[in-house]
């Protein structure tokens, strides 16, 4: 019994430490690579998006709070001097479990697709345990990435 209690205490300590240290690296073909923590994201201009996805259990809705993905990419400055050079690049978004999603920069650029993709740190006003990429407007949540750890400009 004592072993179980010690194990549970250790598990809770690790989970708490992970929630406090959640961060994402933004690098690749950028001039200013960044390591962004959830606390740093909270200091950037926040956006809220109400999202509803169809699931096997019916529609699921939530309000996510975070930062536009474009804001992070714009801050990192894509390293391409050509006019609209950033349109030649994609983002490789990787989760802690290895899940990988590719997103065209043109899709999120306000001058083109202007998709309001959010790197969320809260859901329905409550802090998320991990950072989550959310695609408002998608019918299904398959492009959402839970526990984002790396965004690479390629």
C-alpha positions in Angstrom: 0.0 0.0 0.0 2.8 2.4 0.9 4.5 1.7 -2.5 1.2 2.7 -4.3 1.0 6.0 -2.3 4.6 6.8 -3.1 4.1 6.0 -6.7 0.9 8.2 -6.9 2.7 11.1 -5.2 5.6 10.8 -7.6 3.2 10.7 -10.6 1.4 13.8 -9.4 4.6 15.7 -8.9 5.8 14.8 -12.4 2.4 15.9 -13.9 2.5 19.2 -12.0 6.1 19.9 -13.1 5.1 19.1 -16.7 2.1 21.5 -16.6 4.3 24.3 -15.3 7.0 23.7 -17.8 4.9 23.3 -21.0 6.6 25.0 -23.9 7.0 24.8 -27.7 10.1 25.4 -29.8 9.6 27.5 -33.0 12.6 27.0 -35.3 13.7 25.8 -38.7 14.0 28.4 -41.5 13.5 31.4 -39.3 15.7 34.4 -38.3 14.6 34.3 -34.6 14.1 30.8 -33.2 12.1 30.8 -30.1 11.3 28.6 -27.0 7.8 29.8 -25.9 6.3 28.8 -22.6 2.6 28.8 -21.8 3.3 31.8 -19.5 5.0 33.7 -22.4 2.0 32.9 -24.6 -0.3 34.5 -22.0 1.6 37.8 -22.4 0.9 37.9 -26.1 -2.4 39.2 -27.5 -5.0 36.5 -26.6 -7.7 35.2 -28.9 -10.7 33.2 -28.0 -12.4 30.8 -30.5 -15.6 28.8 -30.0 -15.0 25.5 -31.6 -17.5 22.7 -32.4 -16.4 19.3 -33.9 -18.3 16.3 -35.0 -17.2 13.2 -33.0 -18.4 9.6 -32.7 -20.4 10.8 -29.6 -22.0 13.7 -31.4 -21.0 17.4 -31.6 -18.4 18.6 -29.0 -18.0 22.3 -28.2 -15.5 24.3 -26.3 -14.0 27.8 -26.1 -10.2 27.9 -26.5 -8.0 30.7 -25.5 -4.5 31.1 -26.8 -2.4 32.9 -29.5 -2.8 32.9 -33.2 -0.3 30.5 -34.8 0.5 33.3 -37.3 1.6 35.6 -34.3 4.3 33.0 -33.4 5.5 32.5 -37.0 5.5 36.3 -37.6 7.6 36.8 -34.5 10.1 34.2 -35.6 10.5 35.8 -39.0 10.6 33.3 -41.9 14.0 33.4 -43.4 13.2 34.0 -47.1 13.9 37.4 -48.7 11.7 36.9 -51.8 8.4 38.8 -52.0 5.9 36.6 -50.3 8.7 34.1 -49.7 7.0 32.7 -46.6 4.4 31.2 -49.0 7.0 28.7 -50.2 7.2 27.1 -46.7 5.2 24.8 -44.5 5.0 24.3 -40.8 5.7 20.9 -39.3 3.8 20.8 -36.0 4.9 17.9 -33.7 3.3 16.6 -30.6 5.1 15.0 -27.6 3.8 11.6 -28.8 5.3 12.1 -32.3 2.0 13.1 -34.0 3.0 15.3 -37.0 0.8 17.7 -38.9 1.9 19.9 -41.9 0.3 23.3 -42.4 0.9 25.7 -45.3 2.0 29.1 -44.1 -0.3 30.6 -46.8 -3.2 29.0 -45.0 -2.6 31.0 -41.8 -1.1 34.2 -43.3 -3.5 37.1 -42.8 -2.7 38.3 -46.4 -3.9 35.0 -47.8 -5.9 32.2 -46.1 -6.1 34.0 -42.8 -7.2 30.8 -41.0 -7.5 31.6 -37.3 -5.4 28.6 -36.1 -4.8 29.0 -32.3 -2.1 27.6 -30.1 -4.3 27.2 -27.0 -3.3 27.3 -23.4 -6.9 27.3 -21.9 -10.2 25.5 -22.6 -13.5 27.0 -21.3 -11.5 29.3 -19.0 -9.4 26.5 -17.4 -5.7 26.0 -18.1 -4.9 23.1 -20.3 -2.3 20.6 -19.0 -0.5 20.8 -22.4 -0.5 23.3 -25.3 -3.0 22.4 -28.1 -3.2 23.6 -31.7 -6.8 24.2 -32.6 -8.3 24.7 -36.1 -11.6 26.6 -35.7 -14.0 25.9 -38.6 -12.9 22.3 -39.2 -15.8 19.9 -39.3 -13.8 17.3 -37.4 -10.9 17.9 -34.9 -8.4 15.7 -36.7 -6.0 18.6 -37.4 -5.9 19.6 -33.8 -2.6 18.7 -32.2 -2.6 18.0 -28.5 0.7 18.5 -26.5 2.5 20.6 -29.2 6.2 20.6 -28.5 7.8 21.7 -31.8 6.9 23.9 -34.7 9.5 23.8 -37.5 9.4 26.1 -40.6 10.4 24.1 -43.6 
